[in-house]
Amino acid sequence: MDDSPDASKSGLKTGDVSDASDMAPGKDPERLHLAYDAALGFLAKQDATLANLRNRAVTLLTIAALVATFASTVGLVVTDPSRGRTLPEWAAISLLVVLVAIGYVAIRISWPVIFYFGPTLADILDPRYTDTWSSPISPALINKLKSCIDRNNEVLRLRSKLFEVGALLLLAEVVILLAATLSDM
């Protein structure tokens, strides 16, 4: 018995998708239906991921604004010299730049984007996507779904990187605020 990580109890190795049928993989209607359902499910998950990133971007901007508001409310940021030590000019400019950058990142993430949800009605009715067997789902239609998933992945990858930048900018805002508060003490 093979105890390697890629061996299963059935004797098939991981990645072995062979079966006893003589039907070509692209002409098996059941497999095509499974692939179609899996692709539609993946597209739905991508849409949910985009919505989550947008919600998080808005939350990021809200937290950045709250940090700035809280800092001025508790007196960390004072603009009137008669009330105590004021925020250094370098810190005020840095905080403004960081807050604007966080706002830009949040807007870029939330901005409308071309997102693909699968083949259109025109694609489904297109004669190029019909096949010679009885299944209404053709390999070409599955390939169309795969290209939609690939294009959406690029959008999600960019938006995820932007969110990472936004989170680092929020951290920078807090660090600048603390550094300004602790300086000249």
C-alpha positions in Angstrom: 0.0 0.0 0.0 1.3 3.4 -1.0 1.3 5.8 2.0 2.5 8.8 0.0 0.5 12.1 0.4 -0.8 11.9 -3.1 -2.3 8.4 -2.7 -5.9 8.0 -1.7 -7.6 5.0 -0.1 -9.2 4.1 -3.5 -5.8 3.6 -5.0 -6.0 6.6 -7.3 -3.4 9.3 -7.0 -4.4 12.9 -6.4 -5.0 14.5 -9.8 -5.9 11.2 -11.4 -9.3 11.9 -13.0 -9.4 8.9 -15.3 -12.6 6.9 -15.4 -13.8 3.8 -17.2 -15.8 5.7 -19.8 -14.6 6.0 -23.4 -16.3 9.5 -23.7 -13.9 12.4 -24.2 -13.9 14.8 -21.2 -15.5 17.6 -23.2 -18.3 15.5 -24.4 -19.5 14.2 -21.0 -22.7 16.1 -20.4 -22.7 15.4 -16.6 -19.1 16.7 -16.2 -20.0 19.8 -18.3 -23.0 20.4 -16.1 -20.8 20.1 -13.0 -18.2 22.4 -14.4 -20.9 24.9 -15.4 -22.4 24.9 -11.8 -18.9 25.1 -10.2 -18.0 28.1 -12.4 -21.3 29.9 -11.6 -20.7 29.3 -7.9 -17.1 30.6 -8.2 -18.4 33.8 -10.0 -20.9 34.3 -7.2 -18.1 34.0 -4.6 -16.0 36.5 -6.6 -18.9 39.0 -6.5 -19.2 38.5 -2.7 -15.5 39.1 -2.4 -15.7 42.3 -4.3 -18.6 43.4 -2.1 -16.6 42.6 1.1 -13.6 44.5 -0.2 -15.8 47.5 -0.8 -17.3 47.3 2.6 -13.9 47.0 4.2 -12.7 50.0 2.2 -15.5 52.1 3.5 -14.8 50.9 7.0 -11.1 51.8 6.6 -12.0 55.3 5.6 -14.4 55.6 8.5 -11.8 54.4 11.0 -9.2 56.9 9.6 -11.7 59.7 10.0 -12.6 58.6 13.5 -8.9 58.5 14.5 -8.5 62.1 13.3 -11.7 63.2 15.0 -10.8 61.4 18.2 -7.3 62.9 18.3 -8.7 66.4 18.0 -11.5 65.7 20.5 -9.2 64.5 23.3 -6.7 67.3 22.7 -4.0 65.4 20.9 -4.4 67.8 18.0 -4.6 71.4 19.2 -4.7 74.3 16.8 -4.9 77.1 19.3 -1.5 77.8 21.0 -3.2 79.4 24.0 -4.8 76.0 24.8 -1.5 74.1 24.9 1.1 72.6 22.7 0.0 72.5 19.0 0.5 69.7 16.6 3.8 70.1 14.7 3.5 71.3 11.2 5.2 68.2 9.8 2.6 66.0 11.5 -0.4 68.0 10.4 0.8 67.8 6.8 1.6 64.1 7.0 -1.8 63.3 8.6 -3.6 65.3 5.9 -1.6 63.5 3.1 -2.3 60.1 4.7 -6.0 60.8 5.2 -6.3 61.9 1.5 -4.4 58.8 0.4 -6.8 56.5 2.4 -9.7 58.3 0.9 -8.3 57.7 -2.6 -7.7 54.0 -1.9 -11.3 53.6 -0.5 -12.7 55.4 -3.5 -10.7 53.3 -6.0 -11.8 50.0 -4.3 -15.5 51.2 -4.2 -15.4 52.6 -7.7 -17.7 50.8 -10.3 -15.8 48.2 -12.3 -16.6 45.9 -15.2 -17.2 42.6 -13.5 -18.2 39.5 -15.4 -21.0 37.3 -14.1 -20.9 34.7 -16.8 -22.0 34.4 -20.4 -24.7 36.7 -21.6 -28.0 35.7 -23.1 -26.4 36.4 -26.5 -23.5 34.1 -25.7 -25.9 31.3 -24.7 -27.9 31.6 -27.8 -24.9 32.1 -30.1 -24.7 29.2 -32.6 -20.9 28.8 -31.9 -21.8 27.6 -28.4 -24.1 24.8 -29.6 -22.9 21.3 -29.8 -23.7 18.1 -31.6 -24.9 16.2 -28.5 -27.9 16.7 -26.4 -26.5 18.8 -23.5 -27.2 22.5 -23.7 -23.9 23.2 -22.0 -21.0 23.2 -24.4 -17.3 23.2 -23.7 -17.1 26.6 -25.4 -19.6 28.0 -22.8 -17.5 26.6 -20.0 -14.4 28.2 -21.5 -16.4 31.5 -21.6 -17.1 31.1 -17.9 -13.4 30.4 -17.2 -12.4 33.6 -19.0 -14.9 35.6 -16.9 -13.4 34.1 -13.8 -9.9 35.0 -15.0 -10.8 38.6 -15.8 -12.6 39.0 -12.4 -9.5 37.6 -10.6 -7.4 40.5 -12.0 -10.0 43.0 -10.7 -10.0 41.4 -7.3 -6.2 41.1 -7.2 -5.8 44.9 -7.8 -8.5 45.8 -5.3 -6.9 43.5 -2.6 -3.6 45.2 -3.1 -5.2 48.6 -2.8 -6.9 47.4 0.5 -3.5 46.3 1.8 -2.1 49.7 1.0 -5.0 51.4 2.7 -4.5 49.3 5.9 -0.8 50.2 6.0 -1.8 53.9 5.5 -4.1 53.6 8.5 -1.3 52.3 10.5 0.9 55.1 9.3 -1.8 57.6 10.4 -1.7 56.2 13.9 2.1 56.2 14.1 2.3 59.8 12.8 -0.2 60.9 15.4 1.6 59.1 18.2 5.0 60.4 17.1 3.7 63.9 16.9 2.1 63.6 20.4 5.3 62.2 21.9 7.7 64.7 20.2 9.0 67.7 22.1 7.9 66.2 25.5 
